[in-house]
C-alpha cells in the first residue's frame, strides 16, 4: 500500500466574489481559477445519480477503510454515504 509522505495541505481562503475556496500563493494572494469554475448546472437526473452512487459505492468503502487505517477521520459526506449503504442492506 502506498502512503503519502511529506504531505502539506494547501492553504485556502474563501473568495466571497467567486463563492468558493482558492489556494493562497506564497506572497499571500489567492490564486482562483477562471470564470468556468463554480458555474451552475441543471439538476442531475435521478437515474444518473443512482448510477453514480452505485458506481462509487465500493470506492467510497475502500476510501473509508484507508482513512481509518491511516488514523484520519472520515469526512461527514463520506460517513453519510456509509450510513446510507448500511440502511439499504
Helices and strands as residue ranges (DSSP letters): E 12-15, E 20-24, E 30-31, H 46-69, H 76-88
